[in-house]
Amino acid sequence: MSKSDEAKLRELRLAAKLRENLKRRKGQARARADADAQAPAAPDLEIGQDLDPGKTS
């Protein structure tokens, strides 16, 4: 096998690995986006507002 053939094969393997990596990362990003969309929103707190409403100052 010549050097140019080896280089072509290496480039093909690299391209395949990059495609697999991109698909995996896109899937992870979609899963995070779905989880964020389904998570309940945290209540907005004003400055000075206590987290424990039953607590008296």
C-alpha positions in Angstrom: 0.0 0.0 0.0 1.4 3.4 -1.0 1.7 6.4 1.3 -1.0 8.2 -0.6 -3.4 5.2 -0.2 -2.6 5.1 3.6 -3.2 8.9 3.8 -6.6 8.5 2.0 -7.6 5.7 4.3 -6.6 7.7 7.4 -8.6 10.7 6.1 -11.6 8.5 5.5 -11.4 7.0 9.1 -11.0 10.5 10.5 -14.0 11.8 8.6 -16.1 8.8 9.8 -15.0 9.4 13.5 -15.8 13.1 13.2 -19.3 12.3 11.8 -19.9 9.9 14.7 -18.7 12.5 17.2 -21.0 15.2 15.7 -24.0 12.9 15.8 -23.3 12.0 19.4 -22.8 15.6 20.5 -26.0 16.7 18.7 -27.9 13.9 20.5 -26.5 15.0 23.8 -27.5 18.6 23.1 -31.0 17.6 22.1 -31.4 15.6 25.3 -30.2 18.5 27.4 -32.6 20.8 25.6 -35.5 18.4 26.1 -34.6 18.1 29.8 -34.4 21.8 30.2 -37.8 22.2 28.5 -39.4 19.7 30.8 -37.8 20.9 34.0 -40.1 23.1 36.2 -39.0 26.8 36.2 -37.5 28.1 39.4 -39.6 30.8 41.1 -38.2 34.3 40.7 -37.1 35.7 44.1 -36.9 39.4 44.8 -34.0 40.8 46.8 -34.7 40.4 50.5 -37.4 37.8 50.0 -37.0 34.9 52.3 -36.9 31.3 51.0 -38.9 30.0 53.9 -42.3 31.7 53.9 -43.2 30.3 57.3 -40.2 31.9 59.0 -40.8 35.1 60.9 -38.1 37.7 61.3 
